[in-house]
Amino acid sequence: MAGFMDSVNKGFATLNVKTSNFMESSKIRAAITNKETEIGDLMRYIGETVYLNRNVFSISMVEQQLADIKAKYDEIEDLKRQMSQLEATEKNIIGGAASGAEAKIFCQQCGAPNRQGGKFCEKCGSPLVY
């Protein structure tokens, strides 16, 4: 019974970590999308400025926008690093199950992947058949 409870507790901990990371990674992806939209807006502004001032254009007319674009690309790289750190943290907390590197046995009842050596499905609790 203790093994079953350990499995249940680990399942809840895994679910908690995955849910938390999913929410955080969703926020990061949304922030990246917003930065990309802002970059597109700045690029359109630069294009319009160049076109409208084509006879008297000077790079100084768009220097601030160019600097803003560079800063936004840097922010996107930082957000991508945060996403990678989330994934690494999840793998460290959950262990090999997150990496998919260890051999799996699939439940005949529900089809869920399980670690080798388990007696019951981690998802539905059905006995695993080897």
CORFEN-V728772 format. One record per pair of residues at least 12 apart in sequence whose C-alpha atoms are under 10 Angstrom apart, sorted by the first residue. I is the first residue (numbers start at 0). GAP is how many residues later the second one is. If there is no record, write none. Layout:
i = <I;I>
gap = <GAP;GAP>
This chain:
i = <3;3;3;3;6;6;6;6;7;7;7;9;9;10;10;10;12;12;13;13;13;13;13;13;14;16;16;16;16;16;17;17;17;17;17;19;19;20;20;20;20;20;21;21;23;23;23;24;24;24;24;24;24;24;25;26;26;27;27;27;27;27;28;28;28;28;30;30;30;31;31;31;31;31;31;31;31;32;33;33;34;34;34;34;34;34;35;35;35;35;37;37;37;38;38;38;38;38;38;38;38;39;40;40;41;41;41;41;41;41;42;42;42;42;44;44;45;45;45;45;45;45;46;48;48;49;86;95;96;96;96;99;99;101;101;101;102;102;102;103;103;103;104;104;104;104;104;104;105;105;105;105;106;106;106;106;106;106;106;106;106;106;106;107;107;107;107;107;107;108;108;108;108;108;108;108;108;109;109;109;109;110;110;111;113;115;115;116;117>
gap = <115;116;118;121;111;113;114;115;114;115;117;84;112;83;111;112;80;81;76;79;80;81;83;84;79;72;73;74;76;77;68;69;72;76;80;66;70;62;65;66;68;69;64;65;58;59;62;54;55;57;58;59;61;62;57;52;56;48;51;52;54;55;47;50;51;54;44;45;48;40;41;43;44;45;46;47;48;43;38;42;34;36;37;38;40;41;33;36;37;40;30;31;34;26;27;29;30;31;32;33;34;29;24;28;20;22;23;24;26;27;19;22;23;26;17;20;13;15;16;17;19;20;15;12;13;12;12;19;16;17;18;13;15;12;13;14;12;13;14;12;13;14;12;13;16;23;24;25;15;22;23;24;13;14;15;16;17;18;19;20;21;22;23;13;18;19;20;21;22;12;14;15;16;17;18;19;20;13;14;15;16;12;13;12;14;12;14;13;12>
